[in-house]
Amino acid sequence: MTRIRFGTSQPNTGLWLIPFLCAVAGIGLSVVTIAIDRSILEELVPRSITGDPDAALIILSTVAASMVSLTALVLTITSVVVQLAMGQFSPRSVRPFLQDRPSQFAIGVFVGTFAHAMFAMREVRSFGQQGFVPGITICVSYLLVFTSVVVLVAYVHHIANALKIDSVIELVGEETRSTFDRLLEPAPARRALEPNQIPAAEGGMIFRVEHDDLVAEAERADVTLYLEYPVGSFVPEGAPLVRWDGARRPNEESVTRGIAIGPERRMDQDGAFGLQILVDIVERALSDSFNDQTTAAQGVDRLYDILRSLAGRALPSGRFSGSDGRERLVIPELGWEEYVAIAFDRVILAAARSPAVLSTLRTALSDLLTVAPLERRPSVQRRLDQVSELGADRVDVRPSSERATA
């Protein structure tokens, strides 16, 4: 019988707590800096930096007003992000955005700077022979304003990354997994890995492989390494990542360090990811909610251009040799058939009711047949036959000059 463990509930991560604490910290910082300015007999900061009392009041009031505007801006951006998440992802995926710590700290920095400037203004005195300007307090305000600008840029960068679907999926997945880890007993021991297998230290997408480092490690241990997943694939945590053949065991840390795993695919060494993005654009353009055939045709043209550049090239075998000429590293690689399938299979299905896009596909595939080597033509011919079966030849949308010369 499964026993549920009830751990400590997650701490309150409401939007107000961290900004409130930062506001209190700003007030405390103002009190401290003003006390320092009062305790010294002479002004340590020259008036050329702080200005006279009137200028100091203008500086502090400007800082306070600008911080109010930045706080309103961050709250507005957070609200827009929540609405976008509800519309594009799921209404139930907005809670992480409301509990986003970087957003809370950004608001807190702005609120704390506002509180510091407001409490500092009451100490600036313009009456008397020379008046009083808290120089250290003004300099601290300068520093807080600079910090606020840096935080604003970092916040915009963070929120742009947080809106990516990869980040949302990773966030929800990690939180769900941690919830099960907190509530349930550890799972029984899984099937042990083979002695010659190295597990993945974390789950994610393989986006880069350091071939030279892995070959060097394989030569040092006198083994051959076999990567179980190709670049661009998702590998779960603890799954066999690398298999090795040889008498000595390679250094696991060196091997895993040579395989970069992250939350999303990148085009460092994953050209298929670029094809996939273009296919997604074409499919979305051909969906019932958009029906933008011009955009879809442009996407097909770009896919055609990429495949044409690959047609005559020698694709990597995924086999790497060491300095002694022995095979030291084997990585699964995509071949011509896989690239053609990624580029055209889903597009052909999506374009079934779009004569203009089917015509573009027919033109692209027909030209690929003329430039591809003989051994690569069958995969292109099969897609061309599919396009013809869908009726691309019923409507000819080519310019009249092309039809006249056909």
Secondary structure, 3 states (H helix, E strand, C coil): CCCECCCCCCCCCCCCHHHHHHHHHHHHHHHHHHHHHHHCCCCCCCHHHHCCHHHHHHHHHHHHHHHHHHHHHHHHHHHHHHHHHHHHCCHHHCHHHHCCHHHHHHHHHHHHHHHHHHHHHCCCECCCCCCECCHHHHHHHHHHHHHHHHHHHHHHHHHHHHCCHHHHHHHHHHHHHHHHHHHECCCCCCCCCCCCEEECCCCEEEEEECHHHHHHHHHHHCEEEEECCCCCCEECCCCEEEEEEECCCCCHHHHHHCEEEECCCCCCCCHHHHHHHHHHHHHHHCCCCCCCHHHHHHHHHHHHHHHHHHHCCCCCCCEEECCCCCEEEECCCCCHHHHHHHHHHHHHHHCCCCHHHHHHHHHHHHHHHHHCCHHHHHHHHHHHHHHHHCCHHHCCCCCHHHHHHC
